[in-house]
Amino acid sequence: MEKTVVITGGAKGIGADISSAFYKAGYRVLICGREDNGFAGTLGERARFVTVDVRRPEALRKLADIAVKETGALDVWINNAGYSAWRALASIDESFWDDMLDTNLKGVMFGCQAAAGKMISGGCIINISSLAGKRGSANNSAYCASKFGINGITQALAKELGPVNIRVNALCPVFVRTEGLMDALHEQYAPPGGSDVDAFLKSFTSAQSALMRLPTGEEVGQAALFLASDQASAITGQCINVDCGVLPQ
């Protein structure tokens, strides 16, 4: 039987790679985002785009309802929607903070709530966190707060939902070359500090990556696919680095 996966922010960046991995594995894929860029249509008839703002819990509940009504099941829910932005402490205002936490953290919490309300035994929730959820870095306090929070939600809900056989895990990638990341790295407070972004990533890789490279979106997608599979049936409450050995744990 075909299984159903919901992927928030699944039409671009890492989300698109996750969507592709699940589609190729035979899933019915519901992709959500604020605007339809046509990506779902390029995958095929088992993919559909649903307009959703993850900052609105009622929209996430409606998304879960749509998944069950249209496909008969909700097997996997992936909270991927989010964004990266650096800002120095003195430059953080309430608007920046609220948007970061509403998108990156509130969207995950209420996405989990929506998913758990519709899943049956054997369901799986995967939260896309970040290595920034494991260690802090300069000019990154708001983003780190959101990602540390995701890891805490993941661990807590694994305990809460485990008795009904719903597994909850997180993936923590390091830098993955997406359009969104590259744009963020060009900002004033980002680690390159206004210098060449490619040079920064090359230096970061040579200094910190055990494999002397950075992960790809496809590799994040395959990791998510594994966590959703029966082969990972004993894995829950884990925040797994996808980082080519940048932070061995």
Backbone bond lengths (Angstrom), bond angles and torsions (degrees), N, CA, C in turn:
res aa  C-N    CA-C-N  psi(-1)  N-CA   C-N-CA  omega(-1)  CA-C   N-CA-C  phi
1 M - - - 1.458 - - 1.519 110.27 -
2 E 1.326 115.44 140.71 1.453 119.79 175.89 1.524 109.61 -68.65
3 K 1.314 114.99 140.97 1.454 120.44 175.40 1.525 109.37 -103.18
4 T 1.331 115.28 160.73 1.456 121.24 -178.29 1.519 110.31 -113.34
5 V 1.330 115.88 133.44 1.460 121.86 175.30 1.526 108.86 -123.99
6 V 1.310 116.13 138.12 1.462 123.03 171.33 1.517 107.61 -107.74
7 I 1.330 116.94 130.88 1.464 121.39 -178.53 1.521 108.62 -128.34
8 T 1.320 117.36 111.25 1.455 119.76 177.45 1.528 109.06 -77.55
9 G 1.322 116.40 142.52 1.463 119.60 -176.79 1.515 111.85 60.83
10 G 1.320 116.49 32.63 1.459 120.70 -171.50 1.504 116.03 -90.66
11 A 1.335 117.98 11.58 1.466 120.23 -175.48 1.524 113.62 -103.96
12 K 1.328 117.71 -3.03 1.459 119.29 179.75 1.518 110.18 -155.04
13 G 1.330 115.64 164.02 1.452 120.69 177.93 1.512 113.10 60.36
14 I 1.334 115.41 -143.10 1.464 121.04 178.28 1.524 110.29 -58.87
15 G 1.318 116.57 -36.57 1.460 119.93 -179.96 1.511 112.87 -58.15
16 A 1.329 116.87 -39.77 1.467 120.26 179.19 1.522 110.73 -66.14
17 D 1.320 117.13 -37.22 1.470 120.12 177.45 1.527 110.88 -66.96
18 I 1.326 116.97 -37.70 1.463 120.27 176.36 1.523 109.88 -65.71
19 S 1.322 116.37 -44.72 1.467 119.97 178.91 1.522 111.06 -58.92
20 S 1.319 116.98 -43.31 1.465 121.48 179.74 1.517 111.39 -62.19
21 A 1.345 116.91 -42.43 1.458 120.81 -178.72 1.530 111.11 -62.05
22 F 1.325 116.59 -43.53 1.468 119.71 -178.56 1.529 111.07 -72.31
23 Y 1.321 116.27 -36.06 1.462 118.40 178.37 1.526 110.16 -64.07
24 K 1.328 117.09 -45.51 1.462 120.75 179.80 1.528 111.89 -63.18
25 A 1.339 115.84 -25.87 1.466 120.01 179.39 1.526 112.10 -84.30
26 G 1.339 117.24 0.84 1.454 120.68 174.42 1.514 116.21 98.59
27 Y 1.317 117.37 6.68 1.462 120.61 -179.99 1.526 111.72 -74.84
28 R 1.322 115.99 154.40 1.455 122.39 162.64 1.526 105.80 -84.13
29 V 1.314 117.37 123.51 1.461 122.19 -168.58 1.524 110.61 -114.88
30 L 1.326 116.25 118.16 1.453 121.71 172.34 1.522 107.87 -103.09
31 I 1.306 115.23 116.47 1.455 122.69 -177.51 1.519 108.52 -104.91
32 C 1.318 116.49 130.78 1.456 117.87 178.87 1.513 111.26 -121.70
33 G 1.316 115.40 152.67 1.459 122.78 177.67 1.507 108.89 -173.91
34 R 1.323 115.46 177.92 1.468 119.20 -179.02 1.527 111.76 -78.33
35 E 1.333 117.01 -30.17 1.463 120.41 -179.82 1.517 109.77 -138.55
36 D 1.319 115.77 140.19 1.463 121.74 179.79 1.532 109.13 -83.77
37 N 1.338 116.25 116.77 1.467 120.39 178.10 1.525 112.51 -98.10
38 G 1.331 116.97 6.41 1.454 121.15 178.02 1.511 114.89 88.25
39 F 1.337 117.68 -0.92 1.465 119.86 -175.52 1.518 112.33 -62.51
40 A 1.331 117.44 -42.86 1.466 119.62 -178.61 1.527 111.24 -56.07
41 G 1.328 116.06 -38.21 1.458 119.85 179.51 1.510 113.88 -64.86
42 T 1.324 116.82 -26.84 1.471 119.65 178.89 1.521 112.23 -75.56
43 L 1.329 117.08 -20.22 1.463 119.63 -179.81 1.523 111.33 -76.77
44 G 1.328 117.10 -46.49 1.462 119.43 -179.84 1.505 111.93 141.73
45 E 1.321 115.66 -171.93 1.459 121.28 -170.40 1.523 113.69 -71.44
46 R 1.325 118.30 -18.43 1.465 120.39 178.63 1.528 112.14 -85.20
47 A 1.321 117.79 1.17 1.467 121.58 179.00 1.515 110.12 -111.40
48 R 1.320 115.53 143.27 1.457 120.73 178.89 1.522 109.49 -144.71
49 F 1.325 116.42 141.76 1.464 121.56 175.88 1.522 109.70 -97.54
50 V 1.344 115.64 138.93 1.460 122.17 175.69 1.526 107.72 -128.46
51 T 1.311 116.98 126.04 1.459 120.69 179.67 1.525 110.07 -73.08
52 V 1.325 115.61 118.96 1.469 121.28 -177.54 1.527 108.93 -146.36
53 D 1.307 116.39 136.66 1.464 123.05 169.63 1.523 106.50 -102.26
54 V 1.342 117.34 110.92 1.471 120.70 -173.43 1.520 112.75 -67.68
55 R 1.313 117.62 -9.99 1.467 120.39 176.94 1.524 111.51 -75.74
56 R 1.331 117.31 -7.40 1.463 122.42 -176.97 1.540 109.93 -112.10
57 P 1.323 118.34 104.73 1.472 120.67 -178.00 1.522 113.81 -54.18
58 E 1.333 117.04 -36.70 1.465 118.59 -178.64 1.525 111.36 -65.77
59 A 1.343 116.87 -30.78 1.466 120.70 177.61 1.527 110.62 -70.06
60 L 1.309 117.21 -34.70 1.462 120.62 177.86 1.527 110.60 -70.72
61 R 1.312 116.95 -38.39 1.475 119.42 176.27 1.526 110.78 -63.49
62 K 1.321 115.74 -39.91 1.467 119.63 178.23 1.523 110.32 -64.76
63 L 1.327 117.14 -38.25 1.466 121.16 177.84 1.521 111.06 -60.89
64 A 1.327 117.14 -43.60 1.463 120.45 177.81 1.528 110.62 -63.17
65 D 1.319 116.35 -39.74 1.466 120.24 177.41 1.530 110.81 -61.47
66 I 1.326 116.85 -43.88 1.467 121.53 -179.97 1.522 110.68 -61.12
67 A 1.344 116.42 -42.99 1.467 120.24 -179.54 1.521 111.17 -58.16
68 V 1.323 116.21 -46.58 1.462 119.99 -177.88 1.524 111.39 -71.34
69 K 1.331 116.84 -41.18 1.460 120.35 -178.15 1.517 111.44 -64.91
70 E 1.341 117.18 -39.92 1.459 120.19 -173.36 1.522 113.48 -87.63
71 T 1.321 117.55 -27.45 1.470 119.22 -175.56 1.526 113.06 -119.15
72 G 1.336 116.72 -13.07 1.448 119.74 178.53 1.506 115.30 88.09
73 A 1.346 117.11 -2.15 1.459 118.97 -176.88 1.526 110.10 -161.39
74 L 1.318 114.55 161.03 1.461 121.34 169.29 1.520 106.52 -135.01
75 D 1.321 115.97 100.70 1.461 120.95 -172.99 1.526 112.75 -94.63
76 V 1.326 116.27 -39.75 1.469 121.13 -176.00 1.528 108.43 -136.63
77 W 1.325 115.45 136.07 1.468 121.09 176.04 1.521 107.57 -127.56
78 I 1.325 116.45 125.53 1.461 120.61 -178.31 1.521 109.64 -117.91
79 N 1.327 115.88 113.66 1.464 122.45 176.15 1.529 108.72 -85.17
80 N 1.317 115.15 93.65 1.464 120.59 -177.56 1.526 113.08 -108.63
81 A 1.326 117.67 -26.19 1.463 120.52 -174.38 1.526 111.13 -56.72
82 G 1.315 115.35 134.53 1.457 120.87 179.68 1.514 109.35 169.02
83 Y 1.319 115.57 174.99 1.457 119.01 178.00 1.518 110.19 -150.18
84 S 1.323 114.94 161.78 1.461 121.98 -178.70 1.515 109.63 -112.39
85 A 1.323 116.46 137.81 1.469 121.02 176.37 1.523 108.47 -158.44
86 W 1.316 115.75 136.81 1.453 121.76 177.29 1.522 109.36 -102.59
87 R 1.335 115.86 143.84 1.455 120.04 174.34 1.525 108.82 -158.63
88 A 1.322 116.65 135.21 1.457 121.32 178.07 1.522 110.18 -64.97
89 L 1.327 116.66 151.20 1.453 122.12 -176.50 1.525 112.18 -51.49
90 A 1.325 117.13 -46.69 1.460 120.93 -176.61 1.524 112.50 -65.98
91 S 1.325 117.17 -18.23 1.462 121.42 -177.07 1.516 113.33 -100.15
92 I 1.325 117.27 -1.68 1.465 120.35 179.24 1.519 108.98 -78.31
93 D 1.320 116.21 123.08 1.457 120.56 174.73 1.528 109.29 -111.62
94 E 1.325 115.87 173.40 1.452 119.81 -175.28 1.520 111.81 -63.81
95 S 1.323 117.77 -34.26 1.461 120.99 -179.87 1.527 110.99 -64.94
96 F 1.331 116.44 -45.58 1.470 120.84 178.56 1.528 110.30 -60.67
97 W 1.329 115.86 -47.27 1.462 121.16 -179.64 1.525 111.23 -60.87
98 D 1.322 116.65 -48.69 1.464 120.00 -177.15 1.519 111.72 -62.48
99 D 1.322 117.71 -42.65 1.461 119.70 -178.66 1.525 111.08 -67.24
100 M 1.351 116.73 -40.56 1.468 120.55 178.82 1.521 111.20 -62.56
101 L 1.311 116.56 -48.57 1.463 119.78 -176.75 1.525 112.14 -73.60
102 D 1.330 116.99 -36.07 1.468 119.23 178.30 1.524 111.23 -64.51
103 T 1.323 117.06 -42.17 1.461 120.52 -177.56 1.521 111.39 -76.53
104 N 1.323 116.20 -51.82 1.462 121.00 -171.33 1.523 113.86 -79.29
105 L 1.334 117.45 -33.20 1.465 119.94 -171.94 1.528 112.83 -113.37
106 K 1.316 116.77 -49.75 1.468 119.76 177.99 1.520 110.26 -60.35
107 G 1.330 116.51 -40.73 1.458 120.09 178.67 1.511 112.58 -60.84
108 V 1.341 116.89 -35.26 1.462 120.70 178.24 1.524 110.99 -71.59
109 M 1.329 116.64 -46.59 1.470 119.69 -178.61 1.526 111.24 -58.32
110 F 1.317 116.75 -50.33 1.459 119.07 -176.25 1.527 112.17 -79.59
111 G 1.327 117.38 -20.32 1.455 119.92 169.37 1.521 110.54 -65.73
112 C 1.331 116.06 -44.02 1.468 120.22 176.61 1.529 110.71 -61.49
113 Q 1.333 116.10 -41.58 1.459 119.99 179.92 1.527 111.06 -62.27
114 A 1.338 116.12 -45.60 1.456 120.63 179.48 1.522 111.42 -62.57
115 A 1.319 116.43 -43.32 1.460 121.12 -178.94 1.523 111.37 -65.14
116 A 1.324 116.28 -47.94 1.463 120.53 -176.08 1.525 111.21 -63.35
117 G 1.325 116.82 -29.16 1.457 120.20 179.83 1.516 113.82 -70.40
118 K 1.335 116.93 -16.63 1.466 120.98 -177.10 1.527 113.65 -116.12
119 M 1.321 117.09 -15.89 1.459 119.96 -176.76 1.519 111.91 -77.75
120 I 1.314 114.97 151.54 1.452 121.38 172.23 1.526 107.95 -108.41
121 S 1.295 116.80 179.81 1.464 121.93 179.84 1.529 111.16 -51.91
122 G 1.309 115.76 132.99 1.452 120.93 -179.44 1.514 113.56 99.62
123 G 1.330 117.78 -2.10 1.460 120.76 179.27 1.512 112.60 -68.48
124 C 1.316 114.90 163.00 1.465 120.34 -175.52 1.523 109.57 -142.30
125 I 1.325 116.73 129.41 1.459 123.23 174.70 1.526 108.22 -114.32
126 I 1.322 115.94 132.43 1.469 121.10 178.25 1.523 108.26 -125.81
127 N 1.317 116.46 124.20 1.452 122.37 178.62 1.521 109.86 -104.06
128 I 1.330 116.68 128.68 1.464 119.74 178.24 1.525 107.95 -89.43
129 S 1.300 114.45 105.71 1.456 122.58 -179.52 1.523 108.57 -99.24
130 S 1.308 117.51 -135.43 1.462 121.42 -176.01 1.521 108.38 -169.66
131 L 1.326 116.09 159.80 1.456 119.18 170.67 1.527 109.96 -61.54
132 A 1.340 116.69 -22.58 1.461 121.43 175.21 1.517 111.91 -68.83
133 G 1.320 117.51 -7.15 1.454 121.79 172.21 1.512 112.17 -89.16
134 K 1.326 116.39 -0.84 1.457 121.97 179.68 1.533 112.37 -114.38
135 R 1.323 117.36 -27.18 1.463 120.43 -179.70 1.525 109.72 -149.71
136 G 1.311 115.86 145.05 1.453 120.65 -178.86 1.514 112.37 -84.59
137 S 1.323 115.94 162.60 1.465 121.31 176.28 1.519 108.66 -150.01
138 A 1.307 116.31 158.65 1.464 122.28 -174.66 1.524 111.46 -61.17
139 N 1.314 115.58 143.72 1.467 123.14 177.01 1.528 112.71 62.22
140 N 1.313 116.51 23.59 1.470 119.90 -172.00 1.526 111.81 -133.68
141 S 1.328 117.22 22.40 1.462 119.94 -171.34 1.525 113.05 -65.29
142 A 1.329 118.19 -40.34 1.467 119.72 -178.78 1.527 110.91 -67.53
143 Y 1.330 116.86 -44.92 1.458 120.51 179.49 1.527 110.32 -64.50
144 C 1.332 116.40 -43.67 1.466 119.39 178.79 1.525 110.82 -61.72
145 A 1.321 117.27 -40.10 1.463 120.33 178.19 1.527 110.44 -58.79
146 S 1.334 116.20 -42.53 1.467 119.47 -179.50 1.523 111.32 -65.92
147 K 1.314 117.19 -39.73 1.463 119.76 -176.21 1.529 112.59 -80.01
148 F 1.346 118.14 -36.63 1.459 119.54 171.19 1.525 109.29 -59.02
149 G 1.336 116.20 -39.22 1.455 120.35 178.44 1.517 112.73 -62.61
150 I 1.322 116.74 -40.06 1.466 120.58 177.37 1.520 110.42 -60.06
151 N 1.326 116.66 -42.79 1.461 119.14 -179.75 1.527 111.28 -65.09
152 G 1.338 116.44 -37.24 1.465 119.30 176.80 1.513 112.02 -65.96
153 I 1.321 117.09 -43.22 1.467 121.44 176.61 1.529 110.00 -58.85
154 T 1.316 115.91 -43.94 1.463 121.19 -179.08 1.518 111.65 -58.55
155 Q 1.314 116.36 -48.18 1.464 120.27 -178.10 1.519 111.49 -67.18
156 A 1.351 116.75 -41.79 1.459 120.02 -178.34 1.532 111.87 -67.03
157 L 1.343 116.32 -43.92 1.459 118.98 -177.76 1.522 112.35 -72.66
158 A 1.320 117.33 -25.73 1.467 118.62 174.37 1.525 109.94 -60.30
159 K 1.326 116.15 -40.43 1.471 120.29 177.42 1.527 111.24 -70.59
160 E 1.340 116.55 -40.27 1.461 120.64 -175.79 1.519 112.50 -71.70
161 L 1.328 116.47 -39.32 1.463 120.59 -175.23 1.529 113.50 -95.73
162 G 1.301 116.46 -9.71 1.457 119.98 179.12 1.521 113.98 -56.66
163 P 1.335 118.67 -41.42 1.473 119.47 -179.69 1.522 114.52 -61.09
164 V 1.345 117.81 -21.16 1.470 119.78 175.78 1.537 110.51 -103.08
165 N 1.327 115.62 16.40 1.467 123.48 174.63 1.530 112.58 61.51
166 I 1.334 116.29 42.17 1.463 121.87 168.71 1.516 107.30 -111.31
167 R 1.317 116.46 121.72 1.458 121.21 -179.20 1.532 110.27 -91.83
168 V 1.335 116.19 144.40 1.462 122.08 -179.98 1.528 108.57 -132.94
169 N 1.318 115.99 120.23 1.464 121.53 179.12 1.525 109.51 -134.93
170 A 1.324 115.59 168.22 1.463 121.65 176.29 1.516 109.68 -132.36
171 L 1.320 115.29 151.12 1.461 122.07 171.46 1.519 107.98 -112.94
172 C 1.317 115.87 138.46 1.464 122.00 -175.28 1.531 109.81 -123.33
173 P 1.332 116.78 83.57 1.471 118.78 178.40 1.523 111.37 -75.25
174 V 1.335 114.75 155.11 1.459 121.25 166.23 1.532 105.88 -90.17
175 F 1.306 118.92 -165.16 1.458 121.38 -178.46 1.534 111.73 -51.21
176 V 1.317 116.22 123.99 1.465 122.60 172.06 1.518 106.29 -120.19
177 R 1.310 117.08 127.89 1.467 120.97 -175.45 1.525 111.00 -68.80
178 T 1.313 115.39 96.59 1.455 122.14 173.20 1.522 107.52 -123.24
179 E 1.311 115.27 164.70 1.463 119.02 179.03 1.526 111.13 -60.71
180 G 1.330 116.24 -40.07 1.451 119.95 -179.85 1.513 112.82 -64.20
181 L 1.340 116.68 -43.62 1.465 119.90 178.85 1.518 111.22 -64.98
182 M 1.319 116.52 -44.73 1.457 119.32 -177.71 1.529 110.96 -62.66
183 D 1.323 116.50 -38.28 1.462 119.35 176.02 1.529 110.44 -63.64
184 A 1.340 116.75 -43.59 1.458 120.60 -178.52 1.526 111.55 -64.55
185 L 1.334 116.44 -36.62 1.465 120.12 -178.69 1.527 112.72 -69.58
186 H 1.310 117.16 -15.46 1.460 120.44 176.84 1.529 112.59 -86.22
187 E 1.327 116.78 -4.91 1.454 119.46 -178.21 1.527 111.42 -74.23
188 Q 1.316 114.81 162.83 1.463 122.32 -172.93 1.522 114.20 -55.86
189 Y 1.345 117.04 -43.65 1.457 120.44 -172.42 1.528 113.58 -95.95
190 A 1.322 117.89 1.65 1.463 121.45 179.47 1.534 110.50 -68.39
191 P 1.338 117.33 160.30 1.464 120.57 -175.21 1.531 115.92 -52.72
192 P 1.342 120.82 -36.27 1.471 118.25 178.92 1.524 113.37 -65.21
193 G 1.326 117.43 -17.61 1.455 120.52 177.88 1.512 114.06 60.87
194 G 1.322 115.99 33.87 1.453 119.92 179.24 1.507 114.12 88.21
195 S 1.330 117.79 -3.31 1.464 120.55 178.26 1.522 110.22 -87.19
196 D 1.317 117.46 -171.96 1.456 123.02 -175.64 1.529 111.02 -64.12
197 V 1.327 117.20 120.19 1.463 121.55 -177.02 1.519 111.14 -67.79
198 D 1.327 117.69 -41.86 1.464 120.24 179.13 1.524 111.04 -62.06
199 A 1.320 116.55 -39.10 1.464 120.36 178.36 1.527 110.28 -65.80
200 F 1.317 116.60 -39.94 1.470 119.97 177.60 1.523 110.73 -61.35
201 L 1.341 117.41 -48.05 1.455 120.39 -178.55 1.524 111.85 -64.18
202 K 1.320 116.85 -36.28 1.458 120.67 176.69 1.518 110.85 -64.34
203 S 1.331 116.97 -44.30 1.462 121.20 178.91 1.517 111.17 -65.84
204 F 1.347 116.71 -43.17 1.462 121.18 178.23 1.525 110.52 -59.37
205 T 1.311 116.29 -44.62 1.462 121.16 -178.26 1.518 111.35 -62.74
206 S 1.312 117.15 -48.03 1.472 120.34 -176.92 1.524 111.66 -66.74
207 A 1.335 116.99 -30.47 1.459 120.38 -177.16 1.522 113.28 -86.20
208 Q 1.350 118.07 -28.97 1.462 119.09 -168.57 1.526 115.52 -123.14
209 S 1.319 119.30 -20.33 1.459 119.81 -175.21 1.523 111.62 -88.88
210 A 1.337 116.68 124.68 1.466 120.43 178.23 1.522 111.47 -63.24
211 L 1.325 117.34 -33.20 1.462 121.85 -178.52 1.525 112.40 -91.68
212 M 1.325 116.37 0.94 1.469 122.53 178.76 1.530 111.66 61.03
213 R 1.306 115.69 31.97 1.463 121.72 174.15 1.511 108.01 -157.63
214 L 1.332 116.57 171.21 1.452 122.10 176.12 1.533 109.90 -108.64
215 P 1.331 117.61 156.72 1.470 119.40 -178.73 1.524 111.03 -70.96
216 T 1.311 114.49 159.48 1.467 121.22 175.94 1.524 109.75 -103.45
217 G 1.312 115.25 162.89 1.458 119.47 174.50 1.512 111.65 -61.47
218 E 1.324 116.48 -34.95 1.469 120.49 178.74 1.525 110.76 -61.66
219 E 1.332 116.45 -37.29 1.467 119.75 179.57 1.529 111.19 -69.70
220 V 1.319 116.90 -35.67 1.467 119.46 174.47 1.531 109.41 -64.44
221 G 1.328 117.13 -41.91 1.452 121.41 177.88 1.521 112.23 -59.65
222 Q 1.323 116.86 -42.76 1.462 120.36 179.59 1.523 111.58 -67.99
223 A 1.324 116.85 -34.47 1.467 120.03 177.17 1.525 110.08 -65.88
224 A 1.333 116.32 -41.05 1.465 119.98 177.59 1.522 110.82 -64.32
225 L 1.316 116.54 -41.93 1.461 120.98 179.34 1.522 110.90 -61.56
226 F 1.323 116.95 -39.62 1.464 120.29 177.12 1.524 110.86 -63.51
227 L 1.337 117.16 -46.61 1.461 119.93 -178.40 1.521 112.18 -61.77
228 A 1.328 116.81 -28.60 1.466 120.83 179.29 1.528 112.63 -81.67
229 S 1.322 117.00 -10.70 1.467 121.02 -172.60 1.524 112.25 -87.06
230 D 1.317 115.31 166.04 1.461 120.90 176.16 1.523 111.58 -64.54
231 Q 1.323 117.21 -24.41 1.460 120.61 179.03 1.532 112.17 -65.24
232 A 1.337 116.50 -18.39 1.467 121.03 179.67 1.526 111.18 -107.13
233 S 1.314 117.19 23.92 1.471 121.26 -172.36 1.531 113.48 -64.09
234 A 1.319 118.55 -18.14 1.464 121.21 179.02 1.529 112.01 -100.15
235 I 1.318 117.13 5.91 1.468 120.75 -175.72 1.523 109.72 -105.33
236 T 1.322 116.87 117.88 1.454 121.95 174.21 1.522 109.34 -153.83
237 G 1.326 115.79 153.41 1.463 120.65 -179.66 1.511 114.41 75.28
238 Q 1.324 117.39 14.36 1.460 121.27 -175.80 1.531 111.47 -102.96
239 C 1.304 115.88 142.73 1.465 123.24 175.62 1.530 105.97 -116.17
240 I 1.314 115.38 96.04 1.463 122.38 -165.40 1.527 110.36 -96.44
241 N 1.308 116.74 124.64 1.456 121.79 178.96 1.526 110.03 -71.48
242 V 1.323 116.19 134.92 1.464 122.93 169.61 1.522 104.42 -120.46
243 D 1.335 115.31 83.39 1.472 118.91 -163.28 1.533 114.69 -142.34
244 C 1.333 116.41 9.39 1.475 120.10 -179.60 1.517 112.10 55.85
245 G 1.335 116.89 28.85 1.451 120.91 175.21 1.510 115.06 84.00
246 V 1.325 118.64 21.22 1.461 120.67 176.42 1.534 110.63 -66.00
247 L 1.326 116.94 -39.87 1.458 121.41 179.22 1.529 109.38 -128.42
248 P 1.329 118.44 81.28 1.455 120.86 -179.85 1.532 110.11 -63.78
249 Q 1.338 115.34 133.84 1.466 119.99 179.77 1.525 110.59 -138.77
